[in-house]
Amino acid sequence: MIAAGRATLPLSIRMRRWTGARTFVVQIQDPRTPLHFFDLVAPPNHDRVKGDNVVSITGSPHRLSPERLKADYAAFADRIDPLPHPRVAVLVGGKSKAFDLSQERAAAIANSLVLPLEQEGGSLLMTFSRRTPQKARDLLAARLRDLPGVVWDGEGANPYFAFLEAADFILVTEDSANMATEAASTGKPVFIVKMDGQHLKFRLLHDELEAKGAARPWGGAFHGWTYEPLRETDRLAGEILSRMDARADAP
């Protein structure tokens, strides 16, 4: 059993007892409850959880894979293929407990993109999350509409994965561990974009991504570098299988 989030805890903390310990229970993220209820706990490193049954990872597990990227790109190829390089994917989050995206911040982000894209002759691939405030979304779309590219309006299929596959550079707002982790799994240069607010855990995550060579703060200019793409979901899956095998072989 693989469970994620606090809503799953009433089931996952009882599963081994209900099944006579025949179920291998993995809890994703920090359960904030005694760890002995689970066979394996898989929190992000920035949660700083320690224990014999803990396997920490960079960021969070996700569904992104090279095969998924290519399949999603094919669905949007007719819109993306004509766009000039460098193609810049901009993944915009929004309001959360720790962060917000004011109109002033949205304007600053837009202004920071116009000049380098015009100088490089590149194109923009921008997508929003459900948490992006409507006023900030409208402002970004209006300020950037004259640039070559695609700004997803929320209608129809989400081109998020297609944008990751097409991008030469990826910009991610600092409020989302998932978007940063997924971007870092591509092996492409990732820039972290400042928002309103701050949070220690996210700063620790971004420091970790920077230490791995995957991400750098956005400073208003594109520059490339290489690094080994993050494969934390695969690493965690391998660890789960290894520990399940070890328990099955135990006398």
Sequence and secondary structure as in RCSB ss.txt:
>XXXX:A:sequence
MIAAGRATLPLSIRMRRWTGARTFVVQIQDPRTPLHFFDLVAPPNHDRVKGDNVVSITGSPHRLSPERLKADYAA
FADRIDPLPHPRVAVLVGGKSKAFDLSQERAAAIANSLVLPLEQEGGSLLMTFSRRTPQKARDLLAARLRDLPGV
VWDGEGANPYFAFLEAADFILVTEDSANMATEAASTGKPVFIVKMDGQHLKFRLLHDELEAKGAARPWGGAFHGW
TYEPLRETDRLAGEILSRMDARADAP
>XXXX:A:secstr
 EEESGGGHHHHTTHHHHTTT S  EEES  SS GGG SEEE BGGG    TTB  BSS      HHHHHHHHHH
HHHHHTTS SSEEEEEE    SSEE  HHHHHHHHHHHHHHHHHHT EEEEEE TTS HHHHHHHHHHHTTSSEE
E  S SS  HHHHHHH SEEEEETT HHHHHHHHTTTS EEEE  EE  HHHHHHHHHHHHTTSEEE  S     
      HHHHHHHHHHHHHHHHHH  
